[in-house]
Structure formats: C-alpha cells, structure tokens
Amino acid sequence: GLLADALLGNTALEELYLGNNNITDKGAGLLADALLGNTALEELYLGNNNITDKGAGLLADALRGNMALKVLDLRNNPIRSKNGKESLAKIERLLKAREWISKFDSKNSLTMADVEFITELILSAWLHKLLQHRQLGSVVAGFLRTHGVDPS
C-alpha cells in the first residue's frame, strides 16, 4: 500500500501511530516488508487492530532485518495461538536486545550480565547482525576468539 511504500523510503519519521485502523494481516505484511528497508522509524503503534498470529509472525520476522525499531505495540489484537504468542515473545526479545545495544553504545563497557547476554545472542540468529555493528562487532569477535570460537 501507499503507506508501506512511503515507509520504505522514509528517513525522517521516527514514530507512527496506526492504532484503531482495522489493520489486518495483509496490512501487517505490507508494514513488515516496509520495515526491512526502513532505517528511521523507532516506534510503531499497531494496537487495537485486527492483526492475528500470522501478522505478528510477519512483523517478528521483519524485525530481524530492521535494527532501528525500538517499540512495536501490538496490544489488543487477536493474537491467540501458540505460534502467535511465540511471535510476540520473539518481538519482545529482539526489542530488548536493541535496548541493550543502545545502552552499550552509551556506556561502552561490559559487565558480567552483559557477557551472559552476549552469550545468549551468540546462540541466536543475531550473531551476524552483532558482528556488523559499528562498536559491538569487535567486542563480540574478541569475546568469541577468547572462548575458542572463530567469528567468521
């Protein structure tokens, strides 16, 4: 749709409120596609729509390729199945990882809790994203080498 196309090329809009718009899984899919090419949007509010388990899954998958989004509100949507709940949990984990990365960028030091968190990320699909991160890439690569793992 037009909105998804506009988001794809967006470099300025940081917050978007689309609650109470009867957005369905089709609309969620279009937004998910747009998120893959968007580097500016940080907050997307989709509460009180008609997004189901399928749409939540599409949005969760899109977050893997989008490092800008920090808030994705899906409250009061009909997301009820086990798969839908897993998609919501995945979204929560990805957004928490972004929060941690932002915190690391500002304090630029590691605690034991940070090291444990990196270890969890290593076991996930986020490893390649972290290695490409401007500050974390060298830290993660060094951590891996220290523990006998080749980061390449």
Phi, psi and chi 1 to 4 in degrees:
 res  aa     phi    psi   chi1   chi2   chi3   chi4
   1 GLY       -  175.0      -      -      -      -
   2 LEU   -62.4  -42.8  -66.8  174.6      -      -
   3 LEU   -63.0  -44.9  179.1   60.2      -      -
   4 ALA   -62.1  -40.4      -      -      -      -
   5 ASP   -63.3  -40.9  -69.9  -17.8      -      -
   6 ALA   -65.2  -38.3      -      -      -      -
   7 LEU   -65.5  -34.5  -84.1  176.9      -      -
   8 LEU   -58.4  -40.7 -165.0   55.8      -      -
   9 GLY   -96.8    4.9      -      -      -      -
  10 ASN   -67.4  132.6  165.7   56.8      -      -
  11 THR  -125.5    3.7   58.3      -      -      -
  12 ALA  -124.1  -38.8      -      -      -      -
  13 LEU   -68.0  122.5 -175.9   66.8      -      -
  14 GLU  -105.6  -25.2  -65.6  178.5   -4.9      -
  15 GLU  -130.9  139.0  -64.7  178.5   14.7      -
  16 LEU  -140.1  122.9 -177.4   58.4      -      -
  17 TYR  -106.7  112.6  -65.6   83.1      -      -
  18 LEU  -124.7   24.9  -66.1  173.1      -      -
  19 GLY   -66.7  153.8      -      -      -      -
  20 ASN    58.7   41.0  -61.9  -59.0      -      -
  21 ASN  -119.8   12.0  -84.5  -67.3      -      -
  22 ASN    54.5   36.5 -160.3   30.2      -      -
  23 ILE   -70.1  131.5  -64.4  172.7      -      -
  24 THR  -103.4 -173.8   63.4      -      -      -
  25 ASP   -61.6  -34.5  -68.4  -25.1      -      -
  26 LYS   -61.4  -46.8 -178.6  178.1  179.1 -177.6
  27 GLY   -64.3  -38.8      -      -      -      -
  28 ALA   -63.1  -37.7      -      -      -      -
  29 GLY   -64.9  -41.2      -      -      -      -
  30 LEU   -64.7  -42.0  -67.8  170.8      -      -
  31 LEU   -64.6  -39.7  -72.0  168.7      -      -
  32 ALA   -60.4  -44.3      -      -      -      -
  33 ASP   -61.2  -40.9  -70.4  -17.5      -      -
  34 ALA   -66.4  -35.5      -      -      -      -
  35 LEU   -62.7  -30.8  -73.2  174.8      -      -
  36 LEU   -61.6  -30.8  -70.1  172.8      -      -
  37 GLY  -106.3   10.6      -      -      -      -
  38 ASN  -104.4  131.9 -177.2  -73.6      -      -
  39 THR  -117.6    5.3   58.0      -      -      -
  40 ALA  -111.9  -37.5      -      -      -      -
  41 LEU   -65.6  123.2 -169.0   66.3      -      -
  42 GLU  -107.1  -25.0  -65.9 -178.6    0.5      -
  43 GLU  -136.1  126.1  -61.3 -179.7   22.2      -
  44 LEU  -129.2  117.8  178.6   56.9      -      -
  45 TYR  -107.1  113.4  -64.0   89.1      -      -
  46 LEU  -122.7   26.0  -63.4  171.8      -      -
  47 GLY   -66.9  154.8      -      -      -      -
  48 ASN    57.8   45.1  -61.9  -55.5      -      -
  49 ASN  -116.5 -157.7  -80.9  -65.5      -      -
  50 ASN  -121.5   41.4 -159.9   18.7      -      -
  51 ILE   -86.7  126.0  -60.9  169.5      -      -
  52 THR  -104.0 -166.8   68.7      -      -      -
  53 ASP   -55.5  -40.7  -52.3  -42.2      -      -
  54 LYS   -61.9  -48.0  179.9 -179.5  177.0 -175.4
  55 GLY   -63.8  -38.5      -      -      -      -
  56 ALA   -62.5  -39.6      -      -      -      -
  57 GLY   -63.7  -41.5      -      -      -      -
  58 LEU   -63.8  -42.3  -65.7  170.1      -      -
  59 LEU   -67.1  -39.6  -70.1  164.0      -      -
  60 ALA   -62.4  -43.5      -      -      -      -
  61 ASP   -63.3  -37.7  -69.6  -17.8      -      -
  62 ALA   -66.0  -33.2      -      -      -      -
  63 LEU   -62.7  -26.2  -80.6 -178.4      -      -
  64 ARG   -63.0  -28.7  -63.9  176.4   79.0  118.2
  65 GLY  -104.4    8.6      -      -      -      -
  66 ASN  -127.4  117.4  172.5  -58.5      -      -
  67 MET   -99.2   -1.7  -67.5  -62.6  -71.8      -
  68 ALA   -86.2  -39.2      -      -      -      -
  69 LEU   -66.3  128.8 -158.4   66.3      -      -
  70 LYS  -115.0  -20.9  -64.5  175.4 -177.2  160.6
  71 VAL  -132.2  127.7  173.9      -      -      -
  72 LEU  -134.8  105.6  177.1   56.3      -      -
  73 ASP   -96.3  115.9  179.6    3.9      -      -
  74 LEU  -119.3   22.9  -71.8  169.2      -      -
  75 ARG   -59.1  147.4  -76.6 -179.1  -74.6  178.1
  76 ASN    58.2   41.2  -61.0  -40.7      -      -
  77 ASN  -112.5  154.2  -80.9  -74.9      -      -
  78 PRO   -77.7   66.6   26.6  -32.5      -      -
  79 ILE  -104.2  104.7  -58.4  167.2      -      -
  80 ARG  -127.9  -26.7  -63.5 -175.6  178.8   98.5
  81 SER   -75.8  170.9   75.8      -      -      -
  82 LYS   -59.6  -44.2 -179.2 -180.0  177.4 -169.9
  83 ASN   -62.0  -41.1  -73.7  -16.0      -      -
  84 GLY   -63.0  -42.7      -      -      -      -
  85 LYS   -65.3  -36.9  -57.8  -77.1 -172.4 -155.7
  86 GLU   -65.6  -38.2  -72.3  172.6    0.1      -
  87 SER   -63.3  -42.4  -66.2      -      -      -
  88 LEU   -62.9  -39.5  -69.0  176.0      -      -
  89 ALA   -65.8  -39.0      -      -      -      -
  90 LYS   -63.7  -43.2 -177.5 -168.2  -60.5 -175.4
  91 ILE   -60.0  -44.4  -70.4  168.5      -      -
  92 GLU   -61.4  -43.9 -175.0  177.6  -13.6      -
  93 ARG   -62.4  -44.8  -77.4 -167.6  -50.1  -87.4
  94 LEU   -64.2  -40.9  -65.6  174.0      -      -
  95 LEU   -69.0  -35.5  -65.8  176.6      -      -
  96 LYS   -65.2  -37.9  -80.1 -173.8 -179.9 -179.3
  97 ALA   -62.4  -40.5      -      -      -      -
  98 ARG   -64.4  -39.8  -68.0 -158.0 -173.5  133.6
  99 GLU   -61.3  -42.3 -179.6 -177.1  -25.3      -
 100 TRP   -64.9  -42.4 -179.8   85.3      -      -
 101 ILE   -61.8  -42.2  -72.0  168.1      -      -
 102 SER   -62.3  -41.5  -63.8      -      -      -
 103 LYS   -63.1  -42.3 -171.7  169.9   82.4  172.3
 104 PHE   -63.4  -41.4  177.0   80.2      -      -
 105 ASP   -57.4  -36.0  -80.1  -10.3      -      -
 106 SER   -84.2  -31.9   65.6      -      -      -
 107 LYS  -101.5  -23.9   72.3  176.4 -175.7  177.0
 108 ASN    56.2   38.4 -148.8   11.9      -      -
 109 SER  -146.9  159.2   62.0      -      -      -
 110 LEU  -115.1  136.6  -69.3  175.6      -      -
 111 THR  -105.9  174.7   65.8      -      -      -
 112 MET   -62.4  -37.3 -169.7   51.3  151.5      -
 113 ALA   -62.8  -37.7      -      -      -      -
 114 ASP   -64.1  -42.6  -64.5  -28.7      -      -
 115 VAL   -62.5  -42.0  172.2      -      -      -
 116 GLU   -63.6  -39.3  -70.0  170.5    2.8      -
 117 PHE   -64.9  -43.9 -174.8   77.2      -      -
 118 ILE   -58.8  -40.3  -71.1  172.6      -      -
 119 THR   -59.1  -42.2  -56.7      -      -      -
 120 GLU   -63.3  -40.9  -72.7 -178.4   48.1      -
 121 LEU   -65.6  -35.5  -70.6  176.1      -      -
 122 ILE   -59.0  -34.6  -70.4  168.4      -      -
 123 LEU   -78.4   -2.7  -60.0  174.9      -      -
 124 SER  -111.1  178.6   73.6      -      -      -
 125 ALA   -72.4   -2.6      -      -      -      -
 126 TRP   -77.8   -9.6  -86.0   78.2      -      -
 127 LEU   -54.9  -49.6  178.5   59.2      -      -
 128 HIS   -63.5  -33.4   69.3  -78.6      -      -
 129 LYS   -67.3  -42.2  -71.3  -73.3 -176.3 -168.8
 130 LEU   -64.4  -40.5  -76.5  174.2      -      -
 131 LEU   -65.0  -24.7  -69.6  172.5      -      -
 132 GLN   -88.7  -10.5  -66.2  171.3   -3.4      -
 133 HIS   -66.3  139.9 -169.8  -87.3      -      -
 134 ARG   -60.0  -36.1   61.7 -176.1  160.8   80.6
 135 GLN  -105.4  -38.2  -72.7 -178.1  -23.1      -
 136 LEU   -74.9  -24.3  -74.4  178.9      -      -
 137 GLY   -52.9  -50.5      -      -      -      -
 138 SER   -71.1  -34.8   60.3      -      -      -
 139 VAL   -64.9  -47.3  172.7      -      -      -
 140 VAL   -65.8  -43.7  172.2      -      -      -
 141 ALA   -60.2  -42.5      -      -      -      -
 142 GLY   -64.1  -41.9      -      -      -      -
 143 PHE   -59.4  -45.9  175.5   81.7      -      -
 144 LEU   -62.1  -46.6  -69.8  172.4      -      -
 145 ARG   -61.4  -40.8  -76.4 -171.4 -157.9   96.0
 146 THR   -58.0  -32.5  -59.0      -      -      -
 147 HIS  -101.4   21.3  -70.5   83.9      -      -
 148 GLY    74.1   23.2      -      -      -      -
 149 VAL  -114.8  129.4  177.8      -      -      -
 150 ASP   -79.6  116.8 -179.6   14.2      -      -
 151 PRO   -72.2  -10.7   22.7  -28.5      -      -
 152 SER   -88.6      -   54.1      -      -      -
